[in-house]
């Protein structure tokens, strides 16, 4: 590497899969399908049924036990008496993700590769939200394509993806969005015309007129080398940092994450490949 970039993340032979994140996504979408008021009403109904079945002195035990456990656990984490589970997966420090060569060659220049980003999103506007006809099929097609890419997307230049839930549109039933990263627009185009996406597209065309309450969208952007950068501080692996790409350094396969407190990676211009990393000095002391 010529000492240019210092690896930030430890070696890891475990590649991320879409299966676990997909399960979390399904849980999140289900939770978002109903308003807080609806969930409270459902909880009240359940509690009322418990009062019917159990004597009054026992009926409150389940909810009291659950709340007591969660409050106690939160307090113990707050005062450092037990491990703070919210910090699981968080990488303390300041780091940046750089794209290695196709064969794992270490990057020698920041922002040294082209990147294509595709944003995919879907929403159900049916009164039943995600339970409306057709939305499960949309989700299955989305997850099928993402699973395929995470398992063998190198053939399409796939680098990784992250899923997001819109937070400023409405109280429930919000749009789910997936941000995907590819090495080139040509490889993304090849995937779009491959069998899996073609199957999903043909299915959509067959139901579009009968399911007008289903929304889908995509956006595609291509950034040439030297026109993208990123920074993560005390962050979990998300966005481009969650890539399954690996860089090979001294025989080890590492995540392509690098220390952003050193060299040119310290500043935005440096991470764009246009500076030395000292450009932020005029704005005050660098706390890192």
N, C-alpha and C positions, 0 to 999 in steps of 0.2 A: 504493500500500500504506500510505500514511500513515506510513512509517517503522516500522511495527509489527514486521515480520519481515524478516530479512536472508537472501536466498537463499544456500544453502550450496553446491549443486552447479552446475558449469558447464553451459552450454547444451548440449543434445544432441538432434540430430534423429533419432538411431537409437533405434527402439523395440525393446524386448526381445521375443524370440520364444520359443516353447516348444520349438522344434526342437533348439537346442543343449543346453538344460538337459535335454531329454528324452533325448538321447544319453548325457549324463553319468549320468542316473538309471539307464538300462539297464545301463551299465557297473558302477555301484555295486551294483545288485541282483544282477548276475551274480557279482560278487566276494563278496557276502554269502551267496550260495546254498550255499556250501560252507564248512566250518570251516577254520581255519588248518592243522590237521593234514592235511586232505584236500588242500589246495593244496600243502603240502610234499611229500606223497606223490606227487602228480601231477608236481611238479617233479623229484623223485628218479627217477621212471620215465622222464621225458624225458631226464634226464642219463644214465641207464643206457643208453638207446637210442643216444644220441650216442657213448658209449663203444664200442658195438657197431659203429657205422658208421665212426668216425674212429679214428686211432691215439691211444693214451693221451695222448701229449704235446700233442695238439691238442684233445682232448675237453673240457678245462677252459677253453679260451680264451674261449668265448662268455660263460660265467658270470663269469669273472674280469674280462673287459672290461666287462661290464654293471655289476658291483658297483664296480669302480674308477671308472667314469664317474660313478656316482651319489654315491659317497663324496666324490670330488674336487669335484663340483659343489656338494654340500652345504657342504663346507668353504670353498669360494670365496665362497658366499653368506654364510656365517657371519661371515667376516672382511671383508665388504663389497667384495670384489674384483670381483664380478659382481653383476648385478641380482638381488635377492631375488624370485623368481617367486611366492613365497607371498603377497607383498604386492600382486599384480596385482588390480585391482578394489577395493582397500581405500581408503576415504575417511578420511584422517587428520583427527582433530578430533572435535568433539561436535555431533551434528545430530539433528534430529527430522523426521519426515514428517507433513505436514498435508494434508488432502484439499481440493483446489481445487473451485470450483464446476463445474457440468456443462459450462460453456463455457470453462473455463480461468480463471475469475475468481480472483484471489489471495485466500487466506484472510485475513480481518481479525481473526479470533479463533481461538485455539487450540482444538482439539477441537470445531470449529464445525459439523461434519457428522455425521449418523448413519452408522454402519458395521455391516454384517452380515458375520459370519465363518462360513464353513462349513469343517469339517474332514472330509476324505474319507480313508479308509484301506482297504487291502486286504492280505491275506496268504494264502499258500498253505501248507497244512498237509499237503500230499502228501509222501510219502517222497522224491520227486524235486524238491521245492521248486518253484521257478519253472518247471521243466521239466514239471511235472505237467499233465495235460489240463485245458484251460479257462483256465489262468492267463494265457496269452498273450492270450486274448480279453478278459479283464478289463483287462489293460494297454492293449490297443488301444482299448477303449472309453474308458478314463480319458484316454489321450493324445489321442484324437479330440476329446473334449469340451474339454480344456484348449487344444489348438491352436485350436479354433473360438473360444474365449473370448479368447485372446491376440490373435487376428487381428481380431476385430470385436465384442468383448464390451461395447463402450460401449452397445449396444442393451439389454443386460441389467444395466447399472450395474456391470460387472465392473471391478475395480481392479487385480488382480494375484494372484499365487500363489507359494508356495514349497513345495518338496518336502523331506521328511525321512524318515530311516530310524530306526526304533526302536533304541535302544542298550542296553536293560535287560530284554529279554524272554527271549532265548535266544541261543545262540552263532552261529547261522546261520539263514537263511531268515526274517529279521525282517519286521515289518510296514512297508510303505511308506505314508507319510502325506502328504497335500497340504493345505496351509492356503490357502484362497481368500478373497478380500475382495470384497464387493459394497457398493454404495451403500445398498441397502435390501433388506429381507426380501421385499418384493413383487416386486422384479426377480429375485431369486434364485428365487422361486417360479415366475415366468414362464419362466425358463430350465429349471427342473426339469420343467415340463410342455410344453416345446418338443420338436421332432422328434428332436433328437440324444439328449437324455437319455431320452426315451420309448423310443427304439430300444434303448438300453443296458438300460433297466429291463425291457423285454419279453424281451430275450435272457436276462437274469439269471433271470427267473421261469421260463423254459423249461428251465434247467439246474440250478436250485437243488436239486432232489431227487436228481439223479444226480451232483452234485459237492459233497457235504457238507463236503469238506476245504477249500473256498474260503471265505474270510472277507471280508466287507465291512462297513463301518460309516460313519456320518456323525454329526456334531454341528453344530448351528446356534446361534449366539448373535447377538443384536442389541444393540448399544450405542448408546444415544441420545447426541446431542452433549453434551459436557461429562462423559462417563463413559468416556473412553478416552484413553490417552496412550502415547507411546513415546519411547525415547531410544537412540541408537547412538553408540558411542565407538570410533574407529579401526576402523570396521566396513565390510564389503562390503555391497552392496545386497541385503538379504534381508528377509523378512517384508513389512510394509507399505511399507518403503522401496524395494522392488523394483517398485513400481507403475508401470504404463504411463501413468498419468494425467499430464497436463502442466498447468503453470500459465503463463499468459502475463503477462510483466512487461516493459514497455518494448519491446513488439514481439517479444520472444524467448520461445520455448517452453522452459521449464525443468522439470526434475524438481521436484516439490513438497517439496523438502528445505530445511530452514531452520536457520540457525545457532542452536544451543541454548546458546550462551554469552552471549546478549544478551536483555535485556528479560524478559518474562514466561516465555519458553521455558526459562529457566535452572533452574526448579524443577518438581517433579511437579505441585504445585498450580497453578502457572502454566500448565503444558501441559494441565491439565484445564480451564483457563479460570476458575479459582477463586482465583488469586493473582497477585501482582505479579512473581514470580521472585526475590524476596529472602528467601523463607521458609527457605532452607537456611543462612542466615548464622549461626544459633545453633549449628550443628553444626561450625563451623570454617571455615577458609579454603577457598574454591572453587579447586581447582587449575586450572580452566579459565578 
